[in-house]
Each structure stands twice: as structure tokens, then as C-alpha cells.
């Protein structure tokens, strides 16, 4: 049972309009947003930040951004965000081989060295204490420009917020997200956990 009950999608019309963004991303409005709208300024600010962070302005693809989000969410243990990130990665064209082998991104041939550098950055930046060091920085700069690194850290930071929000809230995981979690993460022990 969640800490706070999500409100109806019709509760705040401005939030509802902005939340149409998630119909493309996930195929539904997330329960996290429906909870945030108890304070509409938070839900609206969050959706606008999400849209800005996920905009593509360089070579960091939508699929890679969602895989960065998954690695970050996996590092923090948030099952809600893991399921959402892998679902969105699929919807944004991540290769099937990458989706099936996301756990092994460091060694699986489906991932390029540039993608490995980005995903290692996500893992290091999501740890407490933060593990971004000279090695991570050097690898990033070999493959990505500074604007692209800002985009990546935007995703990692956004999911830092979401991981804390959804794990603390015990946000109920939506049926479609559960299916994606089971499909791509189930062989590695994915469970809904507290997000029932």
C-alpha cells in the first residue's frame, strides 16, 4: 500500500495536459505523477523537468537515456523506476539484445564502448558516496562532449529524485510496467516488492 494514495488523472487539468507526455513514453500516466499532483506545482514542475531532461540535443539517444535511468535505478534498488526505465527504453527503440542483456552491459557485445562509458557513469554517479572519479571522467570525455555529459547527468539526477520519491512512497507499479519488468528483468530476480 502506498504512503499516499494517487489522485485521479482528472484532479488537476494542467497536470493532466502536461502528463500526456507520458502516454508516448510509457503508454500511461505514472502513479508517481498522480501522487505528486496533491501539490500541483510539484507535478507540473516535475513533468516540465522530465521533458527537458529527456529532450535529445546531441548523440545521447532516447533509448540510451532510458538505459542510463535503468542503471541508476538498479543501483539505488528502486523497482518502480527499474520497470519504468526498461519499458521506456523498449518503447524508444533500444535494441532487443541490449534489453535482454542490460545486466551485462559491461561485457556484452551489444553495447558500444561509448554506451559502456555512459552506463558506468550512471552507476558511479548513483552510488552513495558518489563514485565518479578521474577514470570515469576520462572515459566519458573520450566518447561524449560536455553538452552530452550534461544530458546524461540530467537523467541520473532526475532518477535520483524519482528513486527516492517512489521507494519512499511505495508507489503502486502499473500493470504494463510490471509486464516490462518481468519480461526484461525477471530472469535476474525482478520483483514488484513494495510497489504492489
Number of C-alpha atoms within 10 A of each C-alpha: 11 17 13 13 17 19 16 12 18 11 14 17 11 14 23 19 12 16 23 14 17 17 11 13 20 20 15 15 18 20 20 23 23 24 24 21 23 16 11 18 12 15 23 21 14 21 18 15 14 17 15 13 20 20 14 14 11 12 12 20 18 20 20 19 27 28 29 28 34 30 28 31 27 19 18 20 14 26 26 29 30 29 29 24 29 28 27 26 27 21 16 18 13 19 14 13 12 19 21 15 18 20 16 12 21 17 12 14 12 18 19 13 17 16 20 18 23 27 26 22 26 28 23 19 21 24 14 9 8 10 15 16 11 9 10 17 13 11 17 23 14 11 14 19 12 10 13 20 19 13 21 25 21 19 22 26 18 18 27 20 11 19 24 16 17 24 20 13 18 22 27 22 23 18 10 15 24 23 14 19 25 17 16 21 21 13 10 9 9 16 16 18 12 18 19 15
